[in-house]
Amino acid sequence: MNPEIRALFPGATAKVYLDVSAVGLVPDPVREAIEDHLRVRQLVGGDKNELWATVAAARKGFAGLINADEDEVAITKNVSEGLNLFGVSLPWRSGDNVVLCPGLEHPNNIFLWYNLRTLHGIEVRTVEPRDGHLPVTSMSDAMDERTRLVTFPSISFAPGFLSDIEGLVSAAREVGALTLVDAAQSIGAVQTDVHALGIDALAVATQKSMMSLYGSGFLYIRREVADGLIPIHIARYGIDLEGAHETAFSEGELRFKAGALRFDLGNYNYLGMAAAGAAIELLNRWGMGAVETHLRSLSAQLAAALLDLGLPVVGGPPGSHLAHIVSVGQSGGGRHYTADDPAMNALHQHLMENGVQHSVRSGVLRLSVGVHNDETDIDRAVELAKRWVRTTGYSRRRA
Ligand SMILES: Cc1ncc(COP(=O)(O)O)c(C=O)c1O
């Protein structure tokens, strides 16, 4: 990406910011959209038609980002709300099952399935990751004619590899199951075409590679699937009032809006929508293809260089599994904020103390690049890692 893009992110030069998979940096145009929105709220309150127009623009942007139709996109406040809205609205029968790989999931795509087990007597079928990868064969082996849903991340929470979405969708379809994708990590980082991939539902939030705020997101549901669902929560923006005001509703049969629109509830996070709309304008201007190429090139450089230093890069040499996240350590070990390996904790501390912002998740150091990064960031992180390896003799100890 060119230097003008980096210049839009004041936070990009304060530190080596490699933590987009925790939370992304907000660029100037997004901050300006937030300020404009607040100024209107402060001075004149806010015209409802304009607020709705902000939501409509964001929805159009969300749909465009994933090649969906606008009525396949519901507005939500985060990933877990999207996952839950969809998950609980499926017509579960006792003995149905859901298949997932909890070792690669954020907890928010685990809890709800156990809740549905209590509520509806469903079976939660779990499989183990394979070297940090989502194991399509074991997922497929766990499916049968009672599998209603297969859920997985597009890019795992940790170690952050791309999933084989085509393989999983095709396996789910073979048994007549639906697919639900946690796309928290991928939207805004990699190109996604939900129609081409055949995904049934996908949940996203806007604070990571979408470069905007916490507390806003969206839920895609394929039109044919959504039209057959009865939302558990229902409010005015999900009801088709044929243009009448909501107070016109008396007793009668509720008519839901078309597709995923029925999952919209009451007032929106208009501020979040203003921010997301501005962020999507930027992504569209830069081109998602160019963004993805940039991120994958930087992460490949980082992974290769850290491997050369003898560090345990999860997944080994850069390959098709790598998107914008590079993880170092023993995948699957540790607690949320620490690795099991004291050496990895020391490396984490060394990088953080020297201004390389990143996270530890599921026992690995998770370094994730954004559009604001360039090669100088990668060089700096690698140089610091090299210094640490030299002073601690880490690679010698391993050999
Ligand atoms: C894969 C994944 N899913 C979900 C979340 C968060 O879910 P929510 O937006 O509901 O807080 C995160 C990160 O915070 C994540 O990495």
The ligand as a Tripos MOL2 file, in Angstrom:
@<TRIPOS>MOLECULE
LIG
   16    16     1     0     0
SMALL
NO_CHARGES

@<TRIPOS>ATOM
      1 C1        -12.8140  -15.2890   15.7480 C.3       1 LIG1
      2 C2        -13.4770  -14.2980   16.6840 C.ar      1 LIG1
      3 N1        -14.7910  -14.3800   16.9080 N.ar      1 LIG1
      4 C3        -15.4190  -13.5220   17.7270 C.ar      1 LIG1
      5 C4        -14.7200  -12.5040   18.3480 C.ar      1 LIG1
      6 C5        -15.4180  -11.5450   19.2320 C.3       1 LIG1
      7 O1        -16.7890  -11.7210   19.2850 O.3       1 LIG1
      8 P1        -17.7400  -10.4870   19.6570 P.3       1 LIG1
      9 O2        -17.7060   -9.5400   18.4880 O.co2     1 LIG1
     10 O3        -19.0310  -11.0940   19.8340 O.co2     1 LIG1
     11 O4        -17.1950   -9.8660   20.8910 O.co2     1 LIG1
     12 C6        -13.3370  -12.3900   18.1440 C.ar      1 LIG1
     13 C7        -12.4860  -11.3900   18.7640 C.2       1 LIG1
     14 O5        -12.6840  -10.6280   19.6130 O.2       1 LIG1
     15 C8        -12.7200  -13.3240   17.3010 C.ar      1 LIG1
     16 O6        -11.4080  -13.2570   17.0860 O.3       1 LIG1
@<TRIPOS>BOND
     1     1     2 1
     2     2     3 ar
     3     2    15 ar
     4     3     4 ar
     5     4     5 ar
     6     5     6 1
     7     5    12 ar
     8     6     7 1
     9     7     8 1
    10     8     9 2
    11     8    10 1
    12     8    11 1
    13    12    13 1
    14    12    15 ar
    15    13    14 2
    16    15    16 1
@<TRIPOS>SUBSTRUCTURE
     1 LIG1         1 GROUP 0 **** ****
